[in-house]
């Protein structure tokens, strides 16, 4: 008996029409169960990747990928920004740099509505290379872009005017009245959905020139935003830039200590919640595969029982225990690979249909994104299929070993 005989025997025992149709039916059910489990896991991973990635992209649209600040809330100067630009140019993965100023203010609409706001002053030209925050803001002039909810609170639309007063220049008179001596009138250049509730309800984006007139500050910035090249990792890039800034300070080549932070780390709890949700759903869906593996084991046991006479004849003809075990493991491999291929094909077609033909729409006021897309991670795809095939081989061990438990004479005694 030679090893090349093992594959034909394994195939014949599974699919041969000369024996009970129950074996073929159970084999098909095993393949279907594995296919459903694999497809469920792959679809879960793809849609969770797409959902999390879409939210990350959405949050990153109106914010720089990296933020450089001076610890303690100190302001940056033009010299600080020049240093950040120089280090960003020499650090792989980093792109443009745009400084900005953030301060509190009070805004009033034409109808007398008043709201506390956060003013973000940027250079509209430089900011376009870092984020979409300055979209709709002219390069010059006294204009502002407001969050959608803030515009509704102030009862203003695009083209209307609002008045912004600095809270840093409020004086209290002897009679107890508040006097604000710095008030700037700006035109509403646009109303935007920035993607964050706190931005929509209280953010006004203006130019650095308008902020200078409002706060009397020139050449002072709260932080500097840094863009990333496509494919660069925000956490790794922020760590590299922070290390460069720290070296400049420790080596006394620069007298200001600054550090970089990835913007998305400010929403770390959100993505941890996504990870916990994904873990729970993966465990639940993995139980489908566990049930399929139990079904596979029972199917292989039934195949071994159905072909007990064949096994006895093969052993009487000189087949070694290794050959018999090989037949059992190959049968599990055939069913496992067939189920993985079927499940992968179904998952691929479902992802293609959702991404190209039948998009899944979400409530954007709840999920921040209005369309659910799937993003395939090839590594996870291969890992899922490899782990499933390995589990199928493990589930084949007991049925394959049981085929050796009966002596050859007993196998053919009652046939």
C-alpha positions as CSV (number, residue, x, y, z in Angstrom):
1,X,0.0,0.0,0.0
2,X,1.5,3.3,-1.1
3,X,0.7,6.8,0.0
4,X,-0.7,8.0,-3.4
5,X,-3.6,5.7,-2.8
6,X,-4.8,7.7,0.3
7,X,-6.3,10.8,-1.6
8,X,-8.5,8.7,-4.0
9,X,-9.8,6.6,-1.1
10,X,-10.6,9.7,1.0
11,X,-12.5,11.3,-1.9
12,X,-14.4,8.1,-2.7
13,X,-15.5,7.5,0.9
14,X,-17.0,11.0,1.1
15,X,-18.7,11.4,-2.3
16,X,-19.1,7.8,-3.6
17,X,-22.7,7.2,-4.7
18,X,-22.3,3.5,-4.1
19,X,-22.9,4.0,-0.4
20,X,-25.6,5.6,1.8
21,X,-26.7,9.1,0.7
22,X,-26.8,10.0,4.4
23,X,-23.0,10.3,4.3
24,X,-23.1,12.8,1.4
25,X,-25.9,14.8,3.1
26,X,-24.0,15.0,6.4
27,X,-20.9,16.0,4.5
28,X,-22.7,18.8,2.8
29,X,-24.2,20.0,6.1
30,X,-20.7,20.0,7.6
31,X,-19.4,22.1,4.7
32,X,-22.4,24.4,5.0
33,X,-21.9,24.9,8.7
34,X,-18.2,25.7,8.3
35,X,-19.0,28.1,5.4
36,X,-21.6,30.0,7.5
37,X,-19.2,30.3,10.4
38,X,-16.3,31.5,8.3
39,X,-18.5,33.9,6.3
40,X,-20.0,35.4,9.6
41,X,-16.5,36.0,11.0
42,X,-15.1,37.5,7.8
43,X,-18.2,39.8,7.4
44,X,-18.0,40.9,11.0
45,X,-14.3,41.8,10.6
46,X,-14.8,43.6,7.3
47,X,-17.8,45.7,8.5
48,X,-16.2,46.5,11.9
49,X,-13.1,47.6,10.1
50,X,-15.1,49.7,7.7
51,X,-17.2,51.3,10.4
52,X,-14.3,52.1,12.7
53,X,-12.2,53.3,9.7
54,X,-15.0,55.6,8.5
55,X,-15.4,57.1,11.9
56,X,-11.7,57.7,12.2
57,X,-11.6,59.3,8.8
58,X,-14.6,61.4,9.7
59,X,-13.0,62.6,13.0
60,X,-9.8,63.3,11.2
61,X,-11.4,65.5,8.5
62,X,-11.8,68.5,10.7
63,X,-8.8,68.0,12.9
64,X,-5.0,67.7,12.3
65,X,-3.7,64.1,12.6
66,X,-1.0,65.3,15.1
67,X,-1.1,68.2,17.5
68,X,2.0,69.8,18.9
69,X,1.6,71.7,22.2
70,X,3.7,73.1,25.0
71,X,2.9,71.3,28.2
72,X,1.2,73.6,30.8
73,X,-0.9,75.4,28.2
74,X,1.8,77.8,27.1
75,X,1.5,79.5,23.8
76,X,3.7,78.7,20.8
77,X,5.6,81.3,18.9
78,X,6.6,81.6,15.3
79,X,10.0,80.3,16.2
80,X,8.4,77.2,17.7
81,X,6.3,76.6,14.6
82,X,9.4,76.9,12.4
83,X,11.1,74.2,14.5
84,X,8.1,71.9,14.2
85,X,8.2,72.4,10.4
86,X,11.9,71.6,10.2
87,X,11.5,68.4,12.3
88,X,8.4,67.4,10.4
89,X,10.2,67.8,7.1
90,X,13.0,65.4,8.3
91,X,10.6,62.8,9.9
92,X,9.2,60.1,7.6
93,X,5.4,60.1,7.3
94,X,4.9,63.7,8.4
95,X,3.6,66.5,6.1
96,X,2.4,70.0,6.4
97,X,2.3,72.1,9.5
98,X,-0.4,74.7,10.4
99,X,-0.5,76.6,13.7
100,X,-3.7,77.7,15.2
101,X,-5.1,79.7,18.2
102,X,-8.0,78.6,20.4
103,X,-9.7,81.0,22.8
104,X,-13.1,81.4,24.4
105,X,-15.4,84.2,23.3
106,X,-19.0,85.3,23.3
107,X,-21.0,85.6,20.0
108,X,-24.3,87.4,19.4
109,X,-26.5,87.0,16.3
110,X,-28.5,89.7,14.5
111,X,-31.6,88.8,16.5
112,X,-29.9,89.3,19.9
113,X,-29.2,85.6,20.6
114,X,-26.0,85.1,22.6
115,X,-23.8,82.0,23.0
116,X,-20.5,81.2,24.4
117,X,-18.2,79.9,21.7
118,X,-14.7,78.5,21.1
119,X,-12.8,80.5,18.5
120,X,-10.3,78.5,16.4
121,X,-8.1,80.9,14.4
122,X,-6.2,79.4,11.5
123,X,-4.2,80.3,8.4
124,X,-6.8,79.2,5.8
125,X,-4.1,78.5,3.2
126,X,-1.8,76.4,5.5
127,X,-4.8,74.7,7.2
128,X,-6.0,73.2,3.9
129,X,-2.9,71.0,3.9
130,X,-3.6,69.7,7.4
131,X,-7.4,69.4,7.7
132,X,-10.7,70.5,6.2
133,X,-11.4,72.8,9.1
134,X,-10.9,76.0,7.0
135,X,-13.1,74.8,4.1
136,X,-15.2,77.7,3.0
137,X,-13.1,80.3,4.9
138,X,-11.6,83.0,2.7
139,X,-7.9,83.6,2.8
140,X,-8.4,87.2,3.9
141,X,-11.2,89.2,5.4
142,X,-13.2,89.2,8.6
143,X,-15.3,86.1,8.2
144,X,-16.1,82.9,10.1
145,X,-17.3,79.4,9.6
146,X,-19.8,78.2,12.3
147,X,-20.9,74.8,13.5
148,X,-24.4,73.9,12.4
149,X,-25.9,73.9,16.0
150,X,-24.2,77.1,16.9
151,X,-25.6,78.8,13.8
152,X,-29.0,77.6,14.8
153,X,-28.6,78.9,18.3
154,X,-27.6,82.3,17.0
155,X,-30.3,82.2,14.4
156,X,-27.9,83.1,11.5
157,X,-27.4,81.7,8.1
158,X,-24.6,82.0,5.6
159,X,-24.1,85.6,4.6
160,X,-25.4,87.0,7.9
161,X,-23.2,88.8,10.4
162,X,-22.4,88.1,14.0
163,X,-20.5,90.0,16.7
164,X,-17.7,88.2,18.6
165,X,-16.5,89.7,21.9
166,X,-13.4,88.5,23.7
167,X,-14.0,87.4,27.3
168,X,-10.4,88.3,28.1
169,X,-11.1,92.0,27.8
170,X,-14.1,92.3,30.1
171,X,-13.9,95.0,32.7
172,X,-16.3,95.5,35.6
173,X,-17.3,99.1,36.3
174,X,-17.9,100.5,39.8
175,X,-21.6,100.2,39.1
176,X,-21.3,96.5,38.5
177,X,-21.7,96.6,34.7
178,X,-19.5,94.5,32.4
179,X,-17.8,96.5,29.7
180,X,-16.3,94.7,26.7
181,X,-14.0,96.9,24.8
182,X,-13.0,94.4,22.0
183,X,-15.9,93.4,19.7
184,X,-15.4,92.3,16.2
185,X,-18.1,92.0,13.6
186,X,-17.6,89.1,11.2
187,X,-19.6,87.7,8.3
188,X,-20.7,84.1,8.3
189,X,-18.9,82.5,5.4
190,X,-20.4,79.1,5.9
191,X,-22.2,76.7,8.2
192,X,-20.6,73.3,8.6
193,X,-21.1,69.9,10.2
194,X,-17.6,69.3,11.8
195,X,-18.3,65.8,12.8
196,X,-18.1,66.4,16.6
197,X,-21.0,67.5,18.7
198,X,-18.9,69.9,20.7
199,X,-17.6,71.5,17.5
200,X,-21.1,71.8,16.0
201,X,-22.5,73.4,19.1
202,X,-19.8,75.9,19.9
203,X,-17.0,76.3,17.3
204,X,-16.3,79.3,15.1
205,X,-13.4,79.1,12.7
206,X,-11.8,82.5,11.8
207,X,-8.6,83.7,10.3
208,X,-5.5,84.5,12.4
209,X,-6.0,88.2,11.4
210,X,-9.5,88.3,12.8
211,X,-8.2,86.7,16.0
212,X,-5.4,89.2,16.2
213,X,-7.9,92.0,16.1
214,X,-10.1,90.3,18.7
215,X,-7.5,89.3,21.2
216,X,-4.7,91.6,20.4
217,X,-2.3,88.7,19.9
218,X,0.0,88.4,17.0
219,X,2.4,85.5,16.4
220,X,1.0,83.5,19.4
221,X,-0.6,80.1,18.9
222,X,-2.2,77.5,21.1
223,X,-0.8,74.5,19.1
224,X,0.4,73.4,15.7
225,X,-1.3,70.8,13.6
226,X,0.7,68.3,11.5
227,X,-0.6,66.2,8.7
228,X,0.3,62.6,7.9
229,X,1.3,61.0,4.6
230,X,-1.1,58.3,3.4
231,X,-0.5,55.0,5.2
232,X,1.5,56.5,8.0
233,X,0.6,55.5,11.6
234,X,-0.5,58.4,13.8
235,X,0.7,57.0,17.1
236,X,4.1,56.0,15.8
237,X,4.5,59.3,13.9
238,X,3.6,61.3,17.0
239,X,6.1,59.3,19.1
240,X,8.8,60.0,16.6
241,X,8.1,63.7,16.4
242,X,7.9,63.9,20.3
243,X,11.3,62.2,20.5
244,X,12.8,64.7,18.1
245,X,11.3,67.6,20.0
246,X,12.6,66.1,23.3
247,X,16.1,65.7,21.8
248,X,16.1,69.4,20.8
249,X,15.2,70.4,24.3
250,X,17.5,68.0,26.2
251,X,20.5,68.7,24.0
252,X,19.9,72.4,24.7
253,X,19.6,73.2,21.0
254,X,16.2,74.7,21.8
255,X,14.9,76.4,25.0
256,X,11.2,75.3,24.8
257,X,9.9,71.8,25.5
258,X,7.1,70.6,23.2
259,X,5.4,67.3,22.6
260,X,3.2,65.8,19.9
261,X,0.0,63.9,20.3
262,X,-2.2,61.9,17.9
263,X,-5.6,63.5,17.7
264,X,-7.4,60.2,17.7
265,X,-5.8,59.3,21.1
266,X,-8.2,61.9,22.6
267,X,-11.0,59.5,21.6
268,X,-9.2,56.3,22.8
269,X,-12.2,55.3,25.0
270,X,-14.4,55.2,21.9
271,X,-12.1,52.9,20.0
272,X,-11.6,50.7,23.1
273,X,-15.4,50.3,23.2
274,X,-15.3,49.3,19.5
275,X,-12.7,46.7,20.3
276,X,-14.7,45.3,23.2
277,X,-17.8,45.1,21.0
278,X,-15.9,43.4,18.3
279,X,-14.5,40.9,20.7
280,X,-17.9,40.0,22.1
281,X,-19.4,39.6,18.7
282,X,-16.5,37.5,17.5
283,X,-16.9,35.1,20.4
284,X,-20.6,34.8,19.7
285,X,-20.1,34.2,16.0
286,X,-17.2,31.8,16.6
287,X,-19.7,29.5,18.4
288,X,-21.2,28.9,15.0
289,X,-17.9,27.5,13.8
290,X,-17.7,25.4,17.0
291,X,-21.1,23.8,16.2
292,X,-19.9,23.2,12.7
293,X,-16.8,21.5,14.0
294,X,-18.9,19.2,16.2
295,X,-21.0,18.4,13.1
296,X,-17.8,17.7,11.1
297,X,-16.6,15.3,13.8
298,X,-19.9,13.4,13.8
299,X,-19.9,13.3,10.0
300,X,-16.3,11.9,9.9
301,X,-17.3,9.3,12.5
302,X,-20.3,8.3,10.3
303,X,-18.0,8.0,7.3
304,X,-15.6,5.8,9.2
305,X,-18.5,3.6,10.3
306,X,-20.0,3.5,6.8
307,X,-16.7,2.4,5.3
308,X,-15.6,0.1,8.1
309,X,-15.4,-2.8,5.6
310,X,-13.2,-0.8,3.3
311,X,-10.9,0.1,6.1
312,X,-10.6,-3.6,7.1
313,X,-9.8,-4.7,3.6
314,X,-7.2,-1.9,3.2
315,X,-5.5,-3.0,6.5
316,X,-5.6,-6.7,5.4
317,X,-3.9,-5.7,2.2
318,X,-1.1,-4.0,4.1
319,X,-2.2,-0.5,4.8
320,X,-0.4,0.9,7.8
321,X,-2.1,2.8,10.7
322,X,-0.5,5.9,9.3
323,X,-2.4,5.4,6.0
324,X,-5.7,5.0,7.8
325,X,-5.1,8.1,9.9
326,X,-4.1,10.0,6.7
327,X,-7.4,9.1,5.1
328,X,-9.3,10.4,8.1
329,X,-7.3,13.6,8.3
330,X,-7.5,14.2,4.6
331,X,-11.3,13.8,4.7
332,X,-11.4,16.5,7.5
333,X,-9.1,18.7,5.4
334,X,-11.4,18.3,2.3
335,X,-14.5,19.3,4.2
336,X,-12.7,22.1,6.0
337,X,-11.1,23.6,2.9
338,X,-14.4,23.3,1.0
339,X,-16.3,25.1,3.8
340,X,-13.6,27.8,4.0
341,X,-13.7,28.4,0.3
342,X,-17.5,28.5,0.2
343,X,-17.7,30.9,3.1
344,X,-15.0,33.2,1.7
345,X,-16.7,33.3,-1.7
346,X,-20.0,34.2,0.0
347,X,-18.3,36.9,2.2
348,X,-16.5,38.4,-0.8
349,X,-19.7,38.6,-2.9
350,X,-21.6,40.1,0.1
351,X,-18.9,42.8,0.6
352,X,-18.8,43.6,-3.1
353,X,-22.6,43.9,-3.2
354,X,-22.7,46.2,-0.1
355,X,-19.7,48.4,-1.3
356,X,-20.8,48.7,-4.9
357,X,-24.4,47.7,-5.5
358,X,-26.6,47.9,-2.4
359,X,-25.1,50.3,0.2
360,X,-26.2,50.1,3.8
361,X,-27.4,53.5,5.1
362,X,-27.1,54.5,8.7
363,X,-28.6,57.3,10.7
364,X,-25.8,59.9,10.5
365,X,-27.0,61.8,13.5
366,X,-26.3,58.7,15.6
367,X,-23.3,57.1,14.0
368,X,-21.5,60.1,12.4
369,X,-21.4,58.3,9.1
370,X,-24.3,57.8,6.8
371,X,-23.1,54.7,4.9
372,X,-21.6,51.4,6.2
373,X,-18.8,50.2,4.1
374,X,-16.6,47.0,4.4
375,X,-12.8,47.0,4.5
376,X,-11.1,43.7,4.1
377,X,-8.0,43.0,6.1
378,X,-6.1,40.3,4.2
379,X,-4.2,39.2,7.3
380,X,-7.3,38.6,9.3
381,X,-8.9,36.9,6.3
382,X,-6.0,34.4,6.1
383,X,-5.8,33.9,9.8
384,X,-9.5,33.0,10.0
385,X,-9.2,30.5,7.2
386,X,-6.0,29.0,8.6
387,X,-7.4,28.7,12.1
388,X,-10.6,27.1,10.8
389,X,-8.7,24.5,8.7
390,X,-6.5,23.7,11.7
391,X,-9.6,23.2,13.9
392,X,-11.1,20.9,11.2
393,X,-7.9,18.8,11.3
394,X,-8.1,18.7,15.1
395,X,-11.7,17.6,14.9
396,X,-10.7,14.8,12.5
397,X,-8.3,13.3,15.0
398,X,-10.9,11.2,17.1
399,X,-12.8,9.8,14.1
400,X,-9.5,8.9,12.3
401,X,-8.2,7.2,15.5
402,X,-11.5,5.3,16.0
403,X,-11.1,3.7,12.5
404,X,-8.0,1.9,14.0
405,X,-9.7,0.7,17.1
406,X,-11.4,-2.3,15.4
407,X,-9.2,-5.2,14.2
408,X,-9.4,-5.9,10.4
409,X,-11.1,-9.3,11.0
410,X,-13.9,-7.6,13.0
411,X,-14.3,-5.0,10.2
412,X,-15.2,-7.7,7.6
413,X,-16.7,-10.3,9.9
414,X,-20.3,-9.3,9.5
415,X,-20.1,-8.0,5.9
